Amino acid sequence: DYLDNGNNKMAIQQADKLLKKHKDLHCAKVLKAIGLQRTGKQDEAYALAQEVAALEPTDDNSLQALTILYREMHRPELVTKLYEAAVKKVPNSEEYHSHLFMAYARVGEYKKMQQAGMALYKIVPKNPYYFWSVMSLIMQSISAQDENLSKMMFLPLAERMVEKMVKEDKIEAEAEVELYYMILERLEKYKEALDVVRGKLGEKLTSELQSRENKCMAMYKKLCRWPECNALSRRLLLKNSDDWQFYITYFDSVFQLIDESWIPPAEEEHSLEGEVHYSIEQAVKFIEERITEESKSSRPLRGPYLAKLELIRRLRYRGCNDEYKLGDPEELMFQYFKKFGDKPCCFTDLKVFVDLLPSSQYAQFISQLLAVIPLSAAAEGEIALPADIKALQQHLCVVQLSRLLGIYHTMEKQQKLTVVQELMLRYRHGLEFGKSCLKTELQFSDYYCLLAVHLLLDLWLEGEETAVWQCLTLLEEGLSHSPSNAQFKLLLIRIYCRLGAFEPVAELYSSLDAKHIQHDTIGYLLTRYAEALGHYAAASQSCNFALRFFHSNQKDTSEYIIQAYKYGAFEKIPEFIAFRNRLNSSLHFAQVRTERMLLDLLLEANISTSLEESIKSMSLSPEEDDIPWKDLRDNRDLTVLFNWDPKDRDISEEHRKLSLEEETLWLRIRSLTLRLVSGLPTLSHTIQPKNSEKTTENGVSSKIDTIRSLLQQLEAAVESGKKFLEQKIQYPVLGPPPTRMAGFFSNGSCQCQTSLFYLVSDIYELDTNGLEDSAEIQERIGNSFKSLVERLTELFNKCKGDLIEVRDGTLKTHPNLLENLVFFVETISIALWVSSYCDSVLRPFKSNLQKKKKKKKESSVAMPPVFTHFLDYVTELQTLTSNVIDHIKGLEIILTALKLEELSLKDTLLLQEEKKFTKTVQGKVQSSYHHSVQEIGELLKKRLDTIKKLKI
């Protein structure tokens, strides 16, 4: 009870009391171990658990408790050992055998699962156990590296096992038929699979709607049996003329049959599935009949009307002149709008077919639609507004189509501003219809506000600085009326980040309440900017969110797989495994892991703990690279923001490819930087006797080789990065955000960091050669120190300037200065880690020289130049860092003194309520910059303290 209530200390005390009375009570020991594990005493808990496990307990309580403990320790492999021992002692226990099977399932031991399943079936001949074994064979085939082994051994064996049950007429459940179908499909025995589905066994497939038909259709397609495909889809459309997937199959098969010049056999049936359509005339007639049928139905169906447009599109694509038989697309779309315009889905339905219209007809088409919407103006010359929600939806659909057809894009600036005003007027008028909406519901007119913001974003990209502030103002106003609108939040996040203000973003993102997989698909919106804009604490937190999800995925997926075995949902098991693999090789996961470790080092290494301890606690090693470069999956959802742009302005496949390439290049640079930093402590000075050549061969010298090889890889990655940036790619404003790579190269951080790692190599050489005959190396090191200070000073110069300036009554932010400051802090930190390595090499040399001095009793033993170089360098680092800290203090004062209230946004377009939101927005941006500068300043002060300790 104490454990369940989270009172772990009491649980440990109670267990101790019990153990005093009964020294060998296994269960009490394990419960105590769980208490210890939960209070952070992992080692004690593990020792106690192993003590019990060594006795191979067979009582249920101890086994269950140990299973819980091992799961909390993330050591599922220990559970298998536990039940292996229990099964040996109690060979006929169904319960222990099934626990053993599930334990193997958790660790993915498919061969042992197969054996455990059969052992279970021998004890208790129940079908599910037999099929667990069969499924484990399929899993062996999926996980086998060798395709041949999979096709020649595992799958045929699984097939034979199922056939045995079929012959003996022992197949009972639907899951068993599904499994048989799955095996045949993987063996590419499509004919046999089809026979199973169409035969007596197929009658068991009842849990999903049309499960049998869908499986037949899949097999017909694989076997290219187009007459059957056509007849079956035709038959299913007669049953339900709104099922879009069957229209697609119907059209595919008709055109395949036309291409093959198929003619039906004279005597017998057209096909196994009945009558076949094999000409355009039949297809046209069939669709017309569906529309006639639809007009009689009680509920309007969209499928038949859209199918007609789809057929026109296909005929046009094939260059057939038969489309006239179906009518004019413009007229058809107009009729569709009249019927379904008041449904929110009308826009997405028509969006697919707008390219059937010639661009010369766009304006006329929009006017035609507007003419049928019932709008009424209150007075002469005022905007005509909708009287009810239906009219509002219709009008909204037309506005979205206008944007999609590029009508707004061709307008002049003044026209665009007029449209923005009109849209906002319509938005505010539409709020009346949503007065009774709950907080969690969206307002009917929200899209007007979003479309107005999109127009303003166009203006901003064309150089209109005030437009971006108006965007934020309108979005904040929209959010106040519709607090659950995710689109408002996502757009606010993107724009605030573009302006360099991260503070409001953290709150917006947490209010989105991202669940599960969304940490991977939209997490990039947060992790891309948090650290880049100097919000270190928030960056740590956002990395933690994502990592927590990725790590729990491992554990959760095992549970899903076990549930799938228990309930016979076999076809889901490969899906769960593919899902797990996809998350493990997620690009975002790799980025967050790398950035999180770099961030931790930045915040802690040589401040609260030594660099060596920090690296050890992360189990980092320069030799190991745990990023699956070949299999990286881009799981980002780049279309999460609604967009009504025409195709040529929208995010394209090309953009996605380029963005993935850029992200991967940047990840490679960051990962190599991290590994180079993690290599520094491995080089640290260890005094070795002169004759121990052997140890240097396999010990430290291989470490320096690792560093040098990583450095070459970094050079290559940087070259690739520069080549990539030469393409000067511009992503759409709502497309993928660019990486930090361009700034990293242009502000000089890259050159600084690379030369720091080259310096490490030189100092290592000095360390191995000694001071006597190394004048050349010492000079080289001296020059490196000088050029480093120059480069760091240049980098600092690129951080100078106002972060927020007021120009002609308009605010302009300079997020690039903030990003440069963050890179400066990172580069200075690497410089200090390298300096402390120099320090560890030079100190012993200095103490040896002083000993010699004492022996010779000479007052002037010449100090080698490297000491003076190093001291000058450290002093200059200290001065530079102090200057930057002073500069940051200056920025803080300016930001605090900036009186934003006095800014009147010159456009008197703003209404009184808008002005209130403008103040809020500008306040948020100002406060965020202030916060960034404070955090950067704090971190630099800590770094300054570490510089002061570096006096040899």
Buried (B, 14 or more C-beta within 10 A) or exposed (E): EBBEEEBBEEBBBBBEEBBEEEEEBBBBBBBBBBBBBBBEBBEBBBEBBEEBBEEEBBEBBBBEBBBBBBBBBEEBEBBBEBBBBBBEEEEEBEEBBBBBBBBBBBBBBBBBBBBBBBBBBEBEEEBBBBBBBBBBBBBBBBBBEEEEEBBEBBBBBBBEBBEEBBEEEEBBEBBBBBBBBBBBBBBEBBEBBBBBBBEEBBEBBEEEEBBBBBBBBBBBBBBEBBBBBBBBBBBBBEEEBBBEEBBEBBBBBBBBBBEEEBEBEEEEEBBBBBBBBBEBEBBBEBBBEBBEEBEEEEEEBBBBBBBBBBBBBBBBEEEBEBBEBBBBBBEBBBEBBEBBBBBEEBBEBBEEBBEBBEEEBBEEBBEBBBEEBEBEEEEEEEEBBBEEBBBBBBBBBBBBBBBBBBBBBEBEEEEBBEBBBBBBBBBBBBBEBBEEBEEEEBBBBBBBBBBBBBBBBBBBEEEBBBBBBBBBBBBBBBBEBBBBBBBBBBBBBBBBBBBBBBBBBBEBBEEBEBEEBBBBBBBBBBBBBBBBBBBBEBBBBBBEBBBEBBEEBEEBBBBBBBEBBEEBBBBBBBEBBEBBBBBBBBBBBBBBBBBBBBBBBBBBBBBEBBBBBBBBEBEBBBEEBEBBEEEBBBBBBBEBBBBBBBEEBBBBEEBBEBBBBBBBBBBBBBBBBBBBBBBBBBBBBEEEEEEEEEEBEEEBBEBBEBBBEBBEBBBEBBEBBBEBBEEEBEBBBBBBBBBBBBBBBEBBBBBBBBBBBBBBEBBBBBBEEEBEEBEEBBEBBBEBBBBBBEBBBEBBEBBEEBBBEBEEEBBBBBBBBBBBBBBBBBBBBBBBBBBBBBBBBBEEBBEEBEEEBEEEEEEEEEEBBBBEBBBBBBBBBBEBBBEBBEBBEEBBEBBEEBEBEEBEBEEEBBBEEBEBBBBBBBEBBBBBBBBBBBBBBEBBEBBBEBBEEBEE
